[in-house]
Amino acid sequence: MRPSSNLLAIIIAACVLDQAVPVPAADRLNVLFVAVDDLRNDLGCYGHPLAKTPHLDRFAQRGVRFDRAYCQQALCNPSRASVLTGLRPDTLRVWNLPTHFRDVHPDLVTLPQHFIQHGYHAASIGKIFHNWGHALQGDPASWSVPQRMHFASHYADTPLLDGQRDWPPPLGPRQRLECLDVPDDAYFDGQVASAAVRTLGELAESPAPFFLAVGFWKPHLPFNAPKRWWDLYDPSSIALAEHREWPEATPREAWHNGRELPEREPGTPVPDDQARQLRHGYLAAISYLDAQIGRVLEALEQLRLADRTVVVVWSDHGFHLGERGLWCKTSNFELDARVPLIFAGPGMVQGGTAQGLVELIDIYPTLVELAGLPSPDSPLRLEGRSLVPILRDPSQPGKPAAITQHPRPPYYGKGQPELMGISARTENWRVTQWRDWVTGSVVARELYDHRTDPDELVNLADNPAYAEILAQQQRLLPPHRPDADGKRSDN
């Protein structure tokens, strides 16, 4: 994947001038924007001992893998809105599932919308923005053509056999595990991959550069990959989570009841046999997802588009599988906040690993710079920073801190929360404050030393020996912003 001499000259010039240089339409890079749902860093290329993910592992060898990338909120709607606008949840004022960012900021220029404004054809297949509420209409301003396969419940992902299901399908039973011997295209992600492959074939015939967003629904619950993906794993080799009890010194404000896991009373323990089945199902869903992404990447190669296409694969947030008794997402802990992020394309290092701290809001300015586009003319300034210097040299430093937040109670519906938890991950530490939603007063604190406690089990915030470090780390947290009136109040 070597850039042409003409394109390389443009990239070098942009670097020297430290600003975007307009790129002629004929030389513009395409963008393949691959979104994944609920995937923590359980991939072979991230060192997971069991995960069978050959396609993403090969893809990582083509580009740069970010080992310390973090989402801005571990919930689908705010995370995806943040990525697609380049703005933090507090700036968007989007912290729940129902609120569409345009209800608050109708004139924002989204990432694909910005590409459209500069001559790109933008298309969306699968789950890119959140998948319900306003998502029935999607965000028409962001796409050149109507979105496809973007609106449904995850629990409507029941098998499609012999064409016996319309899109979107009716709501299916809320079953969390399903292992059926059906083709990959029986479920959403196989259909998304097939549609993406067909669309790439059409785009290859067009002279216009494209921005193609492909959103996969897995490994989000239910864990219902076709049987052949379950069969990749020996159930006896799948261990339960370590440290399945809530840590004694961790404030209860950080806890949540895992309400997304159905067929159980929220907050009750999951029996060991069921926990092992769930962990098996998560791995099966990841391998199924990997194969579908592989189909799309293979089509890109076969169509001879790879040498002029930037590809980014990212997950909206991580996931818990019984660690410290938590299931699903909506926390500020490392397993929810840290996500896979991989770039590949012309002008980047191949097989690079970046250790610096980065955030998902950095994707927007990165793609803009790679495409040679100017900054968007939007009411709010992008809050991320371009990762292009790291893509050229992965040893370059990242940010001093990556910020993740989540309200309490977990903010699925509309209404006013009681607390906002704001967390900063730094080189060696994670610090979290739980703040009163209205006043910003701090009601609980957490401090974890990742050098000795990577599982975040020992809260040092109340240990006098760490008072100076706690004060130092807390200075990296942003000021308090949400309150009852929609006004700002500083902490």
GUPAVEX-804490 format. One record per residue (C-alpha): x, y, z. Coordinates in steps of 0.1 Angstrom, whole numbers, plus 5000, padded with zeros to 4 digits. Layout:
// residues N
+------+------+------+
|   c1 |   c2 |   c3 |
+------+------+------+
|    X |    Y |    Z |
...
+------+------+------+
***
This chain:
// residues 491
+------+------+------+
|   c1 |   c2 |   c3 |
+------+------+------+
| 5000 | 5000 | 5000 |
| 5025 | 5026 | 4988 |
| 5012 | 5061 | 4980 |
| 5018 | 5075 | 4945 |
| 5046 | 5100 | 4942 |
| 5021 | 5128 | 4935 |
| 5000 | 5119 | 4966 |
| 5031 | 5115 | 4988 |
| 5043 | 5150 | 4978 |
| 5009 | 5164 | 4988 |
| 5011 | 5146 | 5022 |
| 5047 | 5158 | 5028 |
| 5037 | 5194 | 5019 |
| 5008 | 5193 | 5043 |
| 5031 | 5181 | 5071 |
| 5057 | 5208 | 5064 |
| 5032 | 5236 | 5063 |
| 5013 | 5222 | 5093 |
| 4980 | 5228 | 5077 |
| 4956 | 5211 | 5053 |
| 4966 | 5214 | 5017 |
| 4937 | 5211 | 4992 |
| 4940 | 5179 | 4973 |
| 4927 | 5177 | 4937 |
| 4895 | 5155 | 4934 |
| 4913 | 5129 | 4913 |
| 4940 | 5124 | 4940 |
| 4917 | 5123 | 4970 |
| 4917 | 5093 | 4992 |
| 4885 | 5073 | 4998 |
| 4874 | 5065 | 5034 |
| 4861 | 5032 | 5047 |
| 4848 | 5039 | 5081 |
| 4841 | 5006 | 5100 |
| 4822 | 5009 | 5133 |
| 4818 | 4980 | 5158 |
| 4794 | 4977 | 5187 |
| 4805 | 4967 | 5223 |
| 4839 | 4954 | 5213 |
| 4865 | 4956 | 5240 |
| 4902 | 4948 | 5232 |
| 4895 | 4910 | 5229 |
| 4913 | 4905 | 5196 |
| 4943 | 4884 | 5187 |
| 4963 | 4915 | 5176 |
| 4957 | 4930 | 5211 |
| 4971 | 4899 | 5227 |
| 4939 | 4881 | 5237 |
| 4949 | 4844 | 5243 |
| 4918 | 4828 | 5228 |
| 4902 | 4852 | 5204 |
| 4904 | 4840 | 5168 |
| 4904 | 4872 | 5147 |
| 4926 | 4865 | 5117 |
| 4912 | 4892 | 5094 |
| 4916 | 4921 | 5119 |
| 4950 | 4907 | 5129 |
| 4961 | 4910 | 5093 |
| 4945 | 4944 | 5089 |
| 4965 | 4956 | 5119 |
| 4997 | 4946 | 5101 |
| 4987 | 4969 | 5073 |
| 4986 | 5000 | 5094 |
| 4988 | 5013 | 5129 |
| 4971 | 4998 | 5160 |
| 4964 | 5021 | 5189 |
| 4969 | 5003 | 5221 |
| 4955 | 5030 | 5244 |
| 4925 | 5044 | 5227 |
| 4895 | 5055 | 5248 |
| 4858 | 5063 | 5242 |
| 4842 | 5094 | 5256 |
| 4812 | 5076 | 5271 |
| 4805 | 5038 | 5273 |
| 4770 | 5040 | 5258 |
| 4761 | 5037 | 5221 |
| 4744 | 5070 | 5214 |
| 4767 | 5095 | 5232 |
| 4798 | 5077 | 5220 |
| 4787 | 5075 | 5184 |
| 4775 | 5111 | 5184 |
| 4808 | 5122 | 5199 |
| 4828 | 5104 | 5172 |
| 4807 | 5116 | 5143 |
| 4807 | 5153 | 5155 |
| 4842 | 5154 | 5170 |
| 4828 | 5168 | 5202 |
| 4826 | 5155 | 5238 |
| 4793 | 5144 | 5254 |
| 4792 | 5175 | 5277 |
| 4796 | 5198 | 5247 |
| 4769 | 5179 | 5227 |
| 4748 | 5176 | 5259 |
| 4741 | 5141 | 5248 |
| 4745 | 5115 | 5276 |
| 4716 | 5091 | 5270 |
| 4701 | 5069 | 5243 |
| 4670 | 5089 | 5232 |
| 4686 | 5124 | 5226 |
| 4696 | 5131 | 5191 |
| 4725 | 5155 | 5189 |
| 4706 | 5177 | 5164 |
| 4678 | 5182 | 5190 |
| 4705 | 5203 | 5208 |
| 4728 | 5214 | 5180 |
| 4708 | 5213 | 5147 |
| 4736 | 5230 | 5126 |
| 4766 | 5208 | 5135 |
| 4786 | 5195 | 5105 |
| 4791 | 5157 | 5110 |
| 4822 | 5139 | 5097 |
| 4805 | 5124 | 5066 |
| 4786 | 5156 | 5060 |
| 4819 | 5175 | 5059 |
| 4831 | 5150 | 5032 |
| 4800 | 5156 | 5012 |
| 4806 | 5193 | 5013 |
| 4839 | 5187 | 4996 |
| 4828 | 5165 | 4967 |
| 4826 | 5130 | 4983 |
| 4798 | 5105 | 4979 |
| 4789 | 5094 | 5015 |
| 4769 | 5062 | 5021 |
| 4760 | 5043 | 5053 |
| 4752 | 5006 | 5058 |
| 4744 | 4992 | 5092 |
| 4746 | 5008 | 5126 |
| 4766 | 5041 | 5125 |
| 4745 | 5065 | 5145 |
| 4724 | 5051 | 5173 |
| 4698 | 5026 | 5161 |
| 4665 | 5039 | 5174 |
| 4645 | 5070 | 5182 |
| 4655 | 5095 | 5155 |
| 4676 | 5068 | 5139 |
| 4645 | 5056 | 5120 |
| 4652 | 5086 | 5098 |
| 4689 | 5085 | 5106 |
| 4707 | 5118 | 5099 |
| 4699 | 5126 | 5063 |
| 4723 | 5155 | 5062 |
| 4752 | 5132 | 5068 |
| 4746 | 5110 | 5037 |
| 4744 | 5114 | 4999 |
| 4718 | 5085 | 4998 |
| 4695 | 5071 | 5024 |
| 4710 | 5050 | 5051 |
| 4705 | 5012 | 5049 |
| 4701 | 4985 | 5076 |
| 4706 | 5012 | 5103 |
| 4674 | 5009 | 5123 |
| 4664 | 4980 | 5145 |
| 4666 | 4965 | 5180 |
| 4696 | 4942 | 5186 |
| 4671 | 4917 | 5198 |
| 4654 | 4918 | 5165 |
| 4684 | 4901 | 5150 |
| 4666 | 4868 | 5145 |
| 4676 | 4844 | 5117 |
| 4666 | 4853 | 5081 |
| 4662 | 4821 | 5062 |
| 4648 | 4818 | 5027 |
| 4640 | 4855 | 5027 |
| 4615 | 4852 | 5054 |
| 4620 | 4885 | 5072 |
| 4616 | 4920 | 5061 |
| 4639 | 4949 | 5071 |
| 4635 | 4962 | 5097 |
| 4623 | 4929 | 5113 |
| 4597 | 4927 | 5141 |
| 4610 | 4926 | 5177 |
| 4622 | 4891 | 5186 |
| 4624 | 4875 | 5220 |
| 4650 | 4889 | 5243 |
| 4672 | 4858 | 5242 |
| 4708 | 4865 | 5252 |
| 4724 | 4833 | 5237 |
| 4716 | 4815 | 5204 |
| 4737 | 4789 | 5186 |
| 4720 | 4778 | 5153 |
| 4736 | 4762 | 5123 |
| 4727 | 4789 | 5098 |
| 4746 | 4808 | 5072 |
| 4764 | 4841 | 5081 |
| 4739 | 4861 | 5061 |
| 4711 | 4849 | 5083 |
| 4720 | 4876 | 5108 |
| 4724 | 4913 | 5105 |
| 4762 | 4915 | 5102 |
| 4764 | 4890 | 5074 |
| 4738 | 4911 | 5055 |
| 4756 | 4943 | 5063 |
| 4789 | 4928 | 5049 |
| 4771 | 4916 | 5018 |
| 4756 | 4950 | 5012 |
| 4789 | 4967 | 5018 |
| 4807 | 4945 | 4993 |
| 4780 | 4953 | 4966 |
| 4782 | 4990 | 4974 |
| 4820 | 4990 | 4971 |
| 4816 | 4974 | 4936 |
| 4793 | 5003 | 4926 |
| 4816 | 5029 | 4941 |
| 4846 | 5015 | 4922 |
| 4829 | 5025 | 4890 |
| 4823 | 5061 | 4901 |
| 4848 | 5089 | 4895 |
| 4839 | 5106 | 4928 |
| 4858 | 5098 | 4960 |
| 4837 | 5080 | 4986 |
| 4831 | 5079 | 5023 |
| 4816 | 5045 | 5031 |
| 4805 | 5039 | 5066 |
| 4799 | 5002 | 5075 |
| 4784 | 4996 | 5110 |
| 4784 | 4961 | 5124 |
| 4760 | 4951 | 5152 |
| 4782 | 4926 | 5169 |
| 4795 | 4916 | 5194 |
| 4766 | 4934 | 5212 |
| 4740 | 4912 | 5229 |
| 4724 | 4889 | 5220 |
| 4753 | 4865 | 5214 |
| 4738 | 4847 | 5185 |
| 4766 | 4841 | 5160 |
| 4761 | 4811 | 5136 |
| 4772 | 4778 | 5151 |
| 4804 | 4775 | 5132 |
| 4818 | 4805 | 5151 |
| 4808 | 4789 | 5185 |
| 4826 | 4757 | 5173 |
| 4859 | 4776 | 5171 |
| 4862 | 4776 | 5209 |
| 4864 | 4747 | 5234 |
| 4841 | 4756 | 5263 |
| 4864 | 4740 | 5288 |
| 4892 | 4765 | 5278 |
| 4871 | 4795 | 5286 |
| 4878 | 4808 | 5321 |
| 4855 | 4829 | 5342 |
| 4865 | 4865 | 5350 |
| 4890 | 4870 | 5377 |
| 4880 | 4892 | 5407 |
| 4842 | 4887 | 5404 |
| 4834 | 4905 | 5436 |
| 4829 | 4943 | 5440 |
| 4862 | 4958 | 5454 |
| 4857 | 4969 | 5490 |
| 4872 | 5004 | 5487 |
| 4855 | 5012 | 5454 |
| 4826 | 5036 | 5459 |
| 4791 | 5023 | 5451 |
| 4786 | 5052 | 5428 |
| 4808 | 5035 | 5402 |
| 4786 | 5003 | 5403 |
| 4757 | 4996 | 5379 |
| 4732 | 4968 | 5377 |
| 4739 | 4955 | 5342 |
| 4703 | 4959 | 5332 |
| 4711 | 4952 | 5295 |
| 4716 | 4915 | 5303 |
| 4680 | 4901 | 5301 |
| 4664 | 4871 | 5317 |
| 4678 | 4879 | 5352 |
| 4670 | 4904 | 5379 |
| 4693 | 4934 | 5373 |
| 4722 | 4934 | 5397 |
| 4719 | 4897 | 5407 |
| 4749 | 4874 | 5403 |
| 4751 | 4854 | 5371 |
| 4756 | 4816 | 5378 |
| 4790 | 4803 | 5368 |
| 4777 | 4780 | 5341 |
| 4758 | 4809 | 5325 |
| 4787 | 4833 | 5328 |
| 4809 | 4808 | 5310 |
| 4783 | 4805 | 5282 |
| 4781 | 4842 | 5279 |
| 4819 | 4846 | 5276 |
| 4818 | 4818 | 5250 |
| 4791 | 4836 | 5231 |
| 4810 | 4869 | 5232 |
| 4841 | 4852 | 5216 |
| 4819 | 4835 | 5190 |
| 4803 | 4869 | 5181 |
| 4838 | 4885 | 5178 |
| 4850 | 4858 | 5154 |
| 4818 | 4861 | 5134 |
| 4823 | 4899 | 5133 |
| 4859 | 4894 | 5122 |
| 4849 | 4873 | 5093 |
| 4824 | 4899 | 5081 |
| 4849 | 4927 | 5083 |
| 4873 | 4904 | 5064 |
| 4848 | 4901 | 5036 |
| 4847 | 4939 | 5032 |
| 4884 | 4943 | 5034 |
| 4889 | 4916 | 5008 |
| 4865 | 4933 | 4984 |
| 4885 | 4965 | 4988 |
| 4916 | 4947 | 4977 |
| 4900 | 4928 | 4949 |
| 4885 | 4960 | 4935 |
| 4920 | 4976 | 4937 |
| 4907 | 5003 | 4960 |
| 4930 | 4996 | 4990 |
| 4959 | 5017 | 4977 |
| 4938 | 5048 | 4976 |
| 4915 | 5042 | 5006 |
| 4920 | 5051 | 5043 |
| 4904 | 5025 | 5065 |
| 4896 | 5030 | 5102 |
| 4881 | 5003 | 5124 |
| 4868 | 5014 | 5159 |
| 4845 | 5003 | 5186 |
| 4821 | 5026 | 5203 |
| 4831 | 5013 | 5238 |
| 4842 | 4983 | 5257 |
| 4823 | 4957 | 5278 |
| 4823 | 4938 | 5311 |
| 4819 | 4900 | 5313 |
| 4817 | 4895 | 5350 |
| 4848 | 4914 | 5361 |
| 4842 | 4929 | 5396 |
| 4806 | 4916 | 5392 |
| 4798 | 4939 | 5363 |
| 4781 | 4930 | 5330 |
| 4777 | 4950 | 5299 |
| 4789 | 4987 | 5298 |
| 4780 | 5021 | 5314 |
| 4810 | 5024 | 5337 |
| 4842 | 5045 | 5336 |
| 4865 | 5015 | 5342 |
| 4892 | 5005 | 5318 |
| 4873 | 4976 | 5303 |
| 4845 | 4999 | 5292 |
| 4866 | 5029 | 5284 |
| 4894 | 5013 | 5264 |
| 4886 | 5003 | 5228 |
| 4902 | 4989 | 5197 |
| 4913 | 5016 | 5171 |
| 4932 | 5006 | 5139 |
| 4940 | 5028 | 5109 |
| 4955 | 5016 | 5076 |
| 4960 | 5034 | 5043 |
| 4985 | 5053 | 5021 |
| 5012 | 5073 | 5038 |
| 5010 | 5054 | 5071 |
| 5034 | 5030 | 5089 |
| 5026 | 4994 | 5083 |
| 5025 | 4971 | 5113 |
| 5029 | 5000 | 5137 |
| 5019 | 5000 | 5174 |
| 5011 | 5033 | 5191 |
| 5013 | 5034 | 5229 |
| 5003 | 5071 | 5234 |
| 4969 | 5080 | 5248 |
| 4943 | 5089 | 5222 |
| 4905 | 5094 | 5221 |
| 4878 | 5085 | 5197 |
| 4870 | 5122 | 5191 |
| 4904 | 5122 | 5173 |
| 4890 | 5102 | 5144 |
| 4872 | 5132 | 5128 |
| 4902 | 5155 | 5125 |
| 4925 | 5126 | 5115 |
| 4903 | 5117 | 5085 |
| 4899 | 5153 | 5075 |
| 4937 | 5158 | 5074 |
| 4943 | 5125 | 5056 |
| 4919 | 5136 | 5029 |
| 4934 | 5170 | 5026 |
| 4902 | 5188 | 5036 |
| 4900 | 5221 | 5055 |
| 4885 | 5222 | 5090 |
| 4847 | 5220 | 5090 |
| 4827 | 5252 | 5091 |
| 4806 | 5242 | 5121 |
| 4792 | 5262 | 5150 |
| 4815 | 5243 | 5174 |
| 4852 | 5237 | 5171 |
| 4864 | 5201 | 5169 |
| 4876 | 5189 | 5203 |
| 4899 | 5160 | 5191 |
| 4933 | 5163 | 5176 |
| 4946 | 5147 | 5144 |
| 4965 | 5114 | 5148 |
| 4983 | 5118 | 5115 |
| 5017 | 5125 | 5132 |
| 5013 | 5092 | 5150 |
| 5002 | 5073 | 5119 |
| 5035 | 5084 | 5103 |
| 5056 | 5077 | 5134 |
| 5038 | 5056 | 5161 |
| 5065 | 5065 | 5186 |
| 5051 | 5100 | 5188 |
| 5035 | 5109 | 5221 |
| 4997 | 5109 | 5226 |
| 4977 | 5131 | 5250 |
| 4984 | 5137 | 5286 |
| 4950 | 5122 | 5295 |
| 4920 | 5105 | 5279 |
| 4886 | 5115 | 5293 |
| 4856 | 5092 | 5297 |
| 4824 | 5099 | 5316 |
| 4791 | 5084 | 5326 |
| 4761 | 5096 | 5346 |
| 4744 | 5078 | 5375 |
| 4720 | 5062 | 5374 |
| 4731 | 5048 | 5340 |
| 4713 | 5072 | 5316 |
| 4693 | 5051 | 5292 |
| 4662 | 5072 | 5291 |
| 4653 | 5108 | 5294 |
| 4653 | 5125 | 5327 |
| 4678 | 5140 | 5351 |
| 4706 | 5119 | 5365 |
| 4719 | 5124 | 5401 |
| 4756 | 5122 | 5394 |
| 4781 | 5126 | 5366 |
| 4812 | 5104 | 5368 |
| 4842 | 5120 | 5350 |
| 4874 | 5100 | 5346 |
| 4909 | 5107 | 5333 |
| 4932 | 5079 | 5321 |
| 4968 | 5090 | 5322 |
| 5001 | 5072 | 5316 |
| 5000 | 5053 | 5349 |
| 4968 | 5063 | 5366 |
| 4930 | 5065 | 5364 |
| 4913 | 5091 | 5385 |
| 4875 | 5095 | 5387 |
| 4853 | 5120 | 5404 |
| 4816 | 5115 | 5410 |
| 4800 | 5149 | 5410 |
| 4765 | 5161 | 5419 |
| 4747 | 5167 | 5386 |
| 4735 | 5202 | 5396 |
| 4761 | 5216 | 5419 |
| 4793 | 5198 | 5407 |
| 4803 | 5190 | 5443 |
| 4824 | 5158 | 5445 |
| 4807 | 5130 | 5464 |
| 4831 | 5102 | 5457 |
| 4866 | 5097 | 5442 |
| 4886 | 5069 | 5427 |
| 4924 | 5066 | 5420 |
| 4940 | 5035 | 5405 |
| 4977 | 5028 | 5399 |
| 4979 | 5009 | 5366 |
| 5015 | 5000 | 5372 |
| 5006 | 4977 | 5400 |
| 4968 | 4974 | 5396 |
| 4958 | 4971 | 5359 |
| 4924 | 4956 | 5369 |
| 4915 | 4987 | 5390 |
| 4907 | 4968 | 5422 |
| 4925 | 4990 | 5448 |
| 4911 | 5025 | 5452 |
| 4938 | 5047 | 5466 |
| 4918 | 5079 | 5467 |
| 4914 | 5079 | 5505 |
| 4949 | 5067 | 5512 |
| 4969 | 5097 | 5527 |
| 5001 | 5085 | 5511 |
| 4986 | 5092 | 5477 |
| 4971 | 5126 | 5484 |
| 4996 | 5146 | 5463 |
| 4992 | 5122 | 5434 |
| 4954 | 5124 | 5437 |
| 4955 | 5162 | 5436 |
| 4979 | 5162 | 5406 |
| 4957 | 5137 | 5387 |
| 4924 | 5155 | 5395 |
| 4938 | 5187 | 5379 |
| 4935 | 5169 | 5345 |
| 4898 | 5165 | 5349 |
| 4876 | 5190 | 5330 |
| 4853 | 5213 | 5349 |
| 4818 | 5203 | 5357 |
| 4793 | 5211 | 5330 |
| 4759 | 5193 | 5332 |
| 4732 | 5206 | 5356 |
| 4695 | 5208 | 5359 |
| 4691 | 5240 | 5338 |
| 4713 | 5232 | 5309 |
| 4737 | 5259 | 5322 |
| 4774 | 5255 | 5330 |
| 4788 | 5255 | 5365 |
| 4825 | 5252 | 5372 |
| 4837 | 5227 | 5399 |
+------+------+------+
***
